[in-house]
Amino acid sequence: MKRTETLFLALVACSLLFLAGCYVAADSGPGPYAGGATYYYYPDAEVYFYPNVGLYYWYDGGSWHHDRRLPDRYRLNDRDRVRFNWSREPHLDHDRIRRDYPGHRNDRDRDRDRDKDRDRDRPRY
């Protein structure tokens, strides 16, 4: 009987050690974007979206605004959005996020201008 109990306890102990070694924390690790709620950032428009409550955040007239709808002047492209977790409203750290996730709007403008220059310099036949 003692041998059966010992074997059972050893099996339970090994199972607990195995399970403890397989635990994966939900936190993505240390760093500014670890933990917190999920947000989407649209770098070209510098707009945030908080899907849990359906709010957009944008800067206008010297202050941050939020609402369930964006003003009509904003056009967001889901292909260009960045998803991250943040422990507080991300617009409070906008300078840091803007630095880490620069928009591509200027790159596209530069490419368009370069293409115009190339076409202008191309010989006409």
C-alpha positions as CSV (number, residue, x, y, z in Angstrom):
1,M,0.0,0.0,0.0
2,K,2.8,2.4,0.9
3,R,4.4,1.8,-2.5
4,T,1.2,2.7,-4.3
5,E,0.8,5.9,-2.4
6,T,4.5,6.9,-3.1
7,L,4.0,6.1,-6.8
8,F,0.8,8.2,-6.9
9,L,2.5,11.2,-5.1
10,A,5.5,11.0,-7.5
11,L,3.1,11.0,-10.5
12,V,1.2,14.0,-9.1
13,A,4.5,15.9,-8.4
14,C,5.8,15.2,-11.9
15,S,2.5,16.4,-13.4
16,L,2.6,19.6,-11.5
17,L,6.2,20.3,-12.5
18,F,5.4,19.6,-16.1
19,L,2.4,22.0,-16.0
20,A,4.4,24.7,-14.3
21,G,7.0,24.5,-17.0
22,C,4.4,24.9,-19.8
23,Y,2.7,28.0,-18.4
24,V,2.8,30.9,-20.9
25,A,2.1,34.3,-19.5
26,A,-0.4,36.5,-21.2
27,D,2.0,39.5,-20.9
28,S,4.2,40.0,-23.9
29,G,7.2,40.7,-21.7
30,P,8.9,43.9,-20.6
31,G,8.7,47.0,-22.7
32,P,6.4,50.0,-23.3
33,Y,3.8,48.0,-25.3
34,A,3.4,45.1,-22.8
35,G,0.1,44.4,-21.0
36,G,-2.9,46.6,-21.0
37,A,-5.8,46.9,-23.5
38,T,-5.6,46.4,-27.2
39,Y,-5.5,49.6,-29.3
40,Y,-5.1,50.3,-33.0
41,Y,-3.0,53.2,-34.2
42,Y,-3.3,54.6,-37.7
43,P,0.1,56.4,-38.2
44,D,-0.8,58.3,-41.4
45,A,-3.8,59.9,-39.7
46,E,-2.4,59.8,-36.1
47,V,-5.6,58.4,-34.9
48,Y,-6.2,55.7,-32.2
49,F,-9.1,53.2,-32.0
50,Y,-10.0,51.4,-28.8
51,P,-12.1,48.5,-30.0
52,N,-13.3,47.3,-26.6
53,V,-15.5,50.4,-26.3
54,G,-15.6,51.5,-29.9
55,L,-13.9,54.9,-29.4
56,Y,-11.6,56.8,-31.8
57,Y,-9.1,59.3,-30.4
58,W,-7.7,62.2,-32.5
59,Y,-5.9,65.5,-32.0
60,D,-7.6,68.7,-33.2
61,G,-7.5,72.3,-32.2
62,G,-4.9,71.9,-29.5
63,S,-6.5,69.0,-27.6
64,W,-7.4,65.3,-27.9
65,H,-11.0,64.3,-28.7
66,H,-12.8,61.0,-28.6
67,D,-16.0,59.8,-30.1
68,R,-17.6,56.7,-31.7
69,R,-17.2,58.3,-35.1
70,L,-14.3,60.2,-36.6
71,P,-14.8,63.5,-38.4
72,D,-15.4,63.0,-42.1
73,R,-11.9,64.4,-43.1
74,Y,-10.2,61.2,-41.7
75,R,-9.8,58.2,-44.1
76,L,-8.3,55.2,-42.3
77,N,-6.7,52.3,-44.0
78,D,-6.8,49.0,-42.0
79,R,-3.7,47.8,-43.9
80,D,-1.6,50.5,-42.4
81,R,-2.8,50.2,-38.8
82,V,-0.7,49.0,-35.9
83,R,-2.1,46.9,-33.2
84,F,-0.6,47.0,-29.7
85,N,-1.4,46.7,-26.0
86,W,-1.1,49.7,-23.8
87,S,-1.7,50.1,-20.1
88,R,-3.3,53.5,-20.4
89,E,-4.9,55.6,-23.1
90,P,-2.1,55.7,-25.8
91,H,-2.7,59.3,-26.9
92,L,-1.2,60.3,-23.5
93,D,2.1,58.9,-24.9
94,H,1.6,60.0,-28.5
95,D,5.1,61.4,-29.0
96,R,6.6,58.0,-28.1
97,I,4.2,56.1,-30.3
98,R,4.6,58.4,-33.2
99,R,8.4,58.0,-33.0
100,D,8.1,54.2,-32.8
101,Y,5.5,54.0,-35.6
102,P,6.1,56.7,-38.1
103,G,3.5,57.2,-40.8
104,H,4.0,56.3,-44.5
105,R,2.2,59.3,-45.9
106,N,5.4,61.2,-46.5
107,D,7.0,58.2,-48.1
108,R,4.2,57.9,-50.6
109,D,4.4,61.6,-51.3
110,R,8.1,61.4,-51.9
111,D,7.7,58.3,-54.2
112,R,4.9,60.1,-56.2
113,D,7.2,63.2,-56.6
114,R,10.1,61.0,-57.6
115,D,7.9,59.3,-60.3
116,K,6.9,62.7,-61.6
117,D,10.5,63.8,-61.8
118,R,11.4,60.6,-63.6
119,D,8.6,61.1,-66.1
120,R,9.5,64.7,-66.7
121,D,13.2,63.8,-67.4
122,R,12.2,61.0,-69.8
123,P,12.9,61.8,-73.4
124,R,9.7,62.3,-75.5
125,Y,9.6,60.7,-78.9
